[in-house]
Amino acid sequence: MKSAEIAAKAGIKKAVVDKAIQALKKEEKIISPKVCYYTAK
């Protein structure tokens, strides 16, 4: 899912989702199979 899709479904701002995605990427809990799309590892 794209970060904007996640934000819309969760009902929160995209900026909050972007920060969470960055943190999860550092912890290697999510991966990006293609640009701007994320999935659980």
Backbone hydrogen bonds in HBPLUS format (Angstrom, degrees):
<---DONOR---> <-ACCEPTOR-->    atom                        ^
c    i                          cat <-CA-CA->   ^        H-A-AA   ^      H-
h    n   atom  resd res      DA  || num        DHA   H-A  angle D-A-AA Bond
n    s   type  num  typ     dist DA aas  dist angle  dist       angle   num
A0038-TYR N   A0001-MET O   3.06 MM  37  5.50 153.2  2.13 131.9 138.4     1
A0005-GLU N   A0002-LYS O   3.09 MM   3  5.21 121.0  2.46  98.4 112.8     2
A0006-ILE N   A0002-LYS O   3.04 MM   4  6.39 157.3  2.09 153.3 159.7     3
A0007-ALA N   A0003-SER O   2.96 MM   4  6.15 161.4  1.99 147.9 152.7     4
A0008-ALA N   A0004-ALA O   2.99 MM   4  6.16 156.6  2.05 143.4 149.4     5
A0009-LYS N   A0005-GLU O   3.03 MM   4  6.23 165.3  2.06 150.7 154.1     6
A0010-ALA N   A0006-ILE O   2.93 MM   4  6.03 152.8  2.00 149.4 157.4     7
A0011-GLY N   A0007-ALA O   2.79 MM   4  5.69 127.5  2.07 138.8 151.9     8
A0012-ILE N   A0007-ALA O   3.10 MM   5  5.11 147.5  2.21 138.9 145.1     9
A0016-VAL N   A0013-LYS O   3.21 MM   3  5.52 127.7  2.50 103.1 114.7    10
A0017-VAL N   A0013-LYS O   3.34 MM   4  6.73 156.5  2.40 145.1 151.4    11
A0018-ASP N   A0014-LYS O   2.83 MM   4  6.12 157.7  1.88 153.9 160.3    12
A0019-LYS N   A0015-ALA O   3.10 MM   4  6.35 155.8  2.16 144.2 149.4    13
A0020-ALA N   A0016-VAL O   3.07 MM   4  6.32 158.2  2.12 147.1 153.1    14
A0021-ILE N   A0017-VAL O   2.84 MM   4  6.06 157.5  1.89 154.3 160.8    15
A0022-GLN N   A0018-ASP O   3.01 MM   4  6.23 158.9  2.06 146.8 151.9    16
A0023-ALA N   A0019-LYS O   3.07 MM   4  6.35 156.8  2.13 146.4 152.3    17
A0024-LEU N   A0020-ALA O   2.91 MM   4  6.17 159.8  1.96 151.5 157.1    18
A0025-LYS N   A0021-ILE O   2.85 MM   4  6.05 149.5  1.94 149.8 158.3    19
A0026-LYS N   A0022-GLN O   3.09 MM   4  6.34 153.2  2.17 144.6 150.9    20
A0027-GLU N   A0023-ALA O   3.11 MM   4  6.41 149.6  2.21 143.7 151.8    21
A0029-LYS N   A0024-LEU O   2.96 MM   5  5.34 167.4  1.98 156.9 157.0    22
A0028-GLU N   A0025-LYS O   3.05 MM   3  4.81 151.3  2.14  96.7 105.3    23
A0041-LYS N   A0029-LYS O   2.99 MM  12  5.46 162.7  2.02 138.8 134.3    24
A0031-ILE N   A0039-THR O   2.88 MM   8  5.60 160.7  1.92 162.4 168.9    25
A0039-THR N   A0031-ILE O   2.99 MM   8  5.60 151.9  2.07 157.4 163.6    26
A0037-TYR N   A0034-LYS O   3.09 MM   3  5.68 155.7  2.15 146.5 144.3    27
